[in-house]
Amino acid sequence: MADGADSGASTARTLGAIADIPAAEWNALANPPGAPENPFVSHAFLNALEKSASVAPDEGWTPSHLVLEKAGRIAGVAPLYLKTHSFGEYVFDHHWAEAFERAGGRYFPKLLCASPFTPVPGPRLLATCVSDKEAIGNALIGLTMSAGASSAHINFISEEDAAILSACGYLMRSGVQYHWFNRGYASYDDFLAALSSRKRKALKRERREAAHGLTFRRLAGADIDERVWDAFWAFYQDTGGRKWGRPYLTRAFFSHIAETMPAQLMMVIAEENDRIIAGALNFIGGDALYGRYWGRIEDRPFLHFEVCYHQAIDFAIERGLARVEAGAQGEHKIARGYEPVVTRSAHFIAHPGFREAVERYLGAERRGVAADIAAISGMTPFRR
């Protein structure tokens, strides 16, 4: 793809490795002082994906990170990839690709601005002022055209980025996730007290049955030793093999994050007689706990719910975190106190006719998502 595009007073170029961008400069824009830290746009996380070959051209992900420069300094950056497929994104456009190619178009390559394999909302236009964020959005359109790509997609964006990108002419898409919100609870029992009596009893019974014969432990990053990582890797492979056909992340990725960002890691493990049978890896952000990967080698009643959801809530309350984000999909989370929230993505389609068709589709989809959220909001377990 072209390695430069003009954007008014700014110049945008792309770099083929995040290691080519100084970590301090990237992080100052990705997680500026005063803003809650999002670990998935940090230099360490994105670099671990590349260093471990989880993200690589051979895997259909060619790093092409956008760097916005003004007056000889880096004013903005964005995690950007040239994609030859749509896997690992969690904002599904497979049917767009099929429709465009049936009509004689070429959907791939496309550009994706995202944190790979990570359906976590957060900043994607990494700059400190609105005008620089607008410049990134416009530069991405220019890069799409100069690269001969069909489209550009910016996934799981913040509400602020969504407003900026909409003004730049991107099409907006909505989705649904389920997050747990800490309303000042002092303990898990405080949270339970906010539920209806029937739901409260159900969760107490669920946790009792999950604990039968098992011990649950929460390990801080530095306490996750190689024995635990090896066990977790087996769990992750099993889950990834069943969900996606093969896991996206390599074993080396987990070693990289264990070394470079241990303070952001928390793992819940379930043990039976000192044998680890299940685990869930969470990332700790500035104001949230992010549940990311889980797996098990044995199935037990309610094991998934305890390891992934209840333990996460316990930890968030202990740390005073504002919420738990438990990843994509899963209406079963509602009964555990997680609530529906809207997620956002932005899309630039180069072909005018295809753009018009996608725009009509997204209008109907947004109305459907809004109706779903309104209906699901009435199903939460909280006392009316």
N, C-alpha and C positions, 0 to 999 in steps of 0.2 A: 504494500500500500504506500501511498505518498507519505513522506515523513514531515511535511509542513503544510500549513494552511493559514491564510491571512484572516484575522478576525478584528478588523478595525485597528485600534491602537495597540492591539496585542498580536503576538505571533504564537501559533500553536504548532507544536511538533510532537512526534511520537518516539518513544524509546522502547526497545525490545526486551528490556529486563528492568524490573523495579530496582534491582541492585544498582543500576546506573543513576538513580536518583538518591541523593543523600537522605538517609533515614530521618535526620533531624528536620530537614526542610519538608519532607513528605508529612511527617507526623504533626508539625506545626500547623499544617493546613487541614489534615484529616481529623485531628482531635485537638483543636485550639484550646488554650487555657480558658476555663470558665464553662466549657461545654462538657456534658457527660461523655465519657470515653466510650467509643464504639470499637471493640477490638477487631472487628472484621474489615475495617478499612485501614488498620495500622500497617505500617511498613513490615513489621515482624510477621504478621499473619500472611500477607500477600507474598512476601519473600519466601516463606516456608512452602507455599504451594509451588512456587517455581523451582526452588532448590531441590525439592523432593521429587520433581518431575510429575507431580499430580496435575499441574498445568504446564502444557508443552505443545508445540506444533504437532507432534505425532499423535497427541490426544485430541486434536481438533481445537486447541486453545493456543493462539499465537499472541503472546503479550505485546501490546501496542499502546503503552500507557501514554495518555495525553498530558503534555506539559504546556502550560500557558505562561508566556514570558512577557514582561513589560519592563521597559527601561533597564534591561539586562538582569532582571531578577525573576525568580519563579513566583508568579502571582496565583497560580492555581494548578491543580493536578486532577486527574480522574483515572481510576482503574479501568483499563480498556483492553479488549481482546478482539482479535479477528477470529470468527468462529466458522467452522465448516459443518456444524450440526447444531442441534438445539438441546442437547442433553446437559444435565447438571445445572439448570437455570431456575426451575420451579415456577416460571411464568411461561405457560405452554403456548407455543406458536407453531406446533407441528402441522396443524391443519392449514395455517396460513401458507406455510412452505409448499404443502401438497397442492393447494389451490393455485398458487402462483405458477408452479411448475407445470401443472396441467394446462394452464393458459399459455404456456410457451416461455415463461420467464425463468430466470435463474435466481433462486432465493439465497443460495450460499455462494460466496462468503457474505457474512453479515457482521456488523460491529455490535459488541455487547459491552456496556459499561455496568459493572456489577462486582460483587464479591463472589468469586466462583464457588459453586456448590453450597451457597449460604442464603437461605430464604429469610434473611433478617433485615427489616427496614432500617434505614439509616442514611447518612449523607453520601452522596455520590459526586456532586459538584463540589470539589474540595477547594474552597477559596474562602477568604474572610469578608468579602463584600459582594453585594448583589450584582454589581456590574461585571465583576470577574466571573461569577457563576453564569451570567448570561453569555459572556464571551466563550466559556467552555461549551455551553449548549450549542451555540452557533458554530463554533469550530468543529464540533462533532458532526454537524450536518455537512460542513465543507469536506471533512475527511471521508465521510460516507460517499460523497459524489466523486472525489478524486480517487478513491480506492476501487471504484466500480462495484461497491457493495449494494445490495438490494435495500438495506435498511439499517437503522441504528436503534438499539433498545437499551433503556436504562431502567434496571430492575430494582424493586424494593426501595423506592426513593422516599425521602422525607417529605412532609407536607410542604415545607418551604421550597424544596427543589421542584416539586410538582407544579407549584404556581409559576415558578420561573420558566420551566420547560414548556408549559402550556402557552405562555406568552411568546415563546420562541417558535411556536408552531407545531410542537409535538402532539401526538394523539395520546390521550390519557386512558389508562386501563385500571380497573379496580379488581381486587381480590379480597379474600377473607382469611384471617388467622384468628387464633384464640390465645389471649394473654390473660395472665392472672395479675390483679392489681392489689397492692398492699395499701389498705385504707387505715393505716396507723395501728395495725395489730401488734400486740405485745407478745403473742404466742400463737401457735397453731390452734389452741383451744379458743382463743379470741376470734380467729377466723371462723372456726366451726360455729361459734355462737351467732354469727351473722347469717347462718343458713337456716332453712326451714327444719323443723324437728325431724321429719322423715329423711331428708337428705343428710342431715348431721349424723343420724344413726347409721345410715348406709355407709358413709365414709369411715366412721369408727370401726364398723365391722370389716370393711375392706382392708383397712390397715392391720387389724388384728390377724386376719387370715393370711395376709401377705407375709407377716412376720413369723408365721408358724415354721419353726425349725431353721430359720435364717437369721443372720446378723447383717445389719446394714451399717456401712461406714461411709463418711464423707471425707475424702482425702484432698488436702490442699496440693497445689501443683508440685511443690518440692517433695511431697510425701508419696507421689506416684512413681514407684520404682519400676525397673524393667520387667519384673515379674508381673506387675499389674498391667503395664502397657502391652506385654505379650498376650495376656489374657484378654484385654480389651480389644486388641487387634483381631483376635479370633471371633469375638462377638461382632465387631464391625463388619468383617468379611461375610459372616452369615447373614446379617441384616441387609447389607448392600447387595449380596448375591440374590436374595429373594426379591428385593424391591426394584433394583435397577439392572439386574443381569450380571453386573460386576461392580465392585466398589470403585468409587471415584478416586479416593485418596490412597496413597501408598503408605507403607509402614514407616518410611523415612519421614513423612510429614509429621507424624506424631512425635518422633524423636526431635524434630526441629522445634516444634512449639514447646515441648517440654524443656528445651534448653534456652529458648529465647523469650518466652513469655509465661513462665511458671506462675507468676502472681495472678494471671488472668484465668487459671484453670482450676476447676473443682470437679472431681469425679466421685460419683456414688457407686459403691460396689455392694453386691449381695453375696454373702459367703455362707457356705454350709460346711461345718467342720474344717474351717480354714481353706476350703476350696472355693474359688471365685466362680460363681455361676452366671452372674449378670453384671452389667455396668452401664453407666450413662455419663458421658463427658459434657460438662457445662463450661461456658465461658463467662467470666465476671466482667461486667461493664461498669461504667460510672454510676448508673442508676438502675441497672437491670441485670438479671441473671438470664443467660441464653442457653437453653437446652439444645444440644446439637446432635450428638450421636449416641446410639444405644444398641445393645444387643445382649443375647443370652445363649447359653448352651443347654439349658433346661427350662421347661415351661412350668410355671407354678401359678396358682390362682392369684390374680391381681398384682403379679410381680412387676409388670410394665408400669402400672399406675403408681406403685410405690416408688420405684427407682427413678422414674422420670418426672413425676408430677408432685407427689406429696413431699418427697425429700427436697425438691427444689423450693417448694413453698416454705418449708421449715427453714432452709438456708436463707432465703430472701428476708424472712421476718427477723432472723438472728442478725443479719447484716444491715437491716434497715433499708433494703433495696425497694424501689418503687414498684417493680413488676417482675414477672417471669414471662419470658417469651419462649414458647415451647415448639417453635418451628412450624412447618406447613401442615395444613389439613387437620383433620381429627375432631369431628363433632363430639367424640367421647370425652373430650376435655371439658365440655360444658358441665357435666355432672360433678366434676372435681373443682369447680369454682372458676374456671377460665371463661372469659367473655369474648364475644366476637368483636373484632376491630377490622377496619378497612385497610388494605394494603394498596400501594400505588406503583405503577410503572408508566414509563413514557416511551413513545415509539415514533420514529421518523421513517416514513415509507417513501422511497425515492420515486417510484412510478406513480403518476397522478391517478390513473384509473384504479390501480390496486389500492392506493391510499384511500380513495373514496369508498371502496368496498369495505376496507378494514374499519374506517370511521363509522360507517353505519352499523357494523357488527358490534363495535365497542360501545356505541350508544345504548343498544339493547342490552348488552352484557352488564353495563353499569347499573341500569335500572333493575335488572335481576339481582345483582349483588346487594343493592340497597334494600330490596324487598326481603331477601334472605336474612340480612343482618337484623332488620326490624322484627322478623318472625322469631329468629333464634334468641334475640335479646329477651323475649318473654319466657324462655325456657331455662334460664339460669336458676341455680338452686337457692338463691338468696331469699330471705324472708321478705314478703311484700309489705 
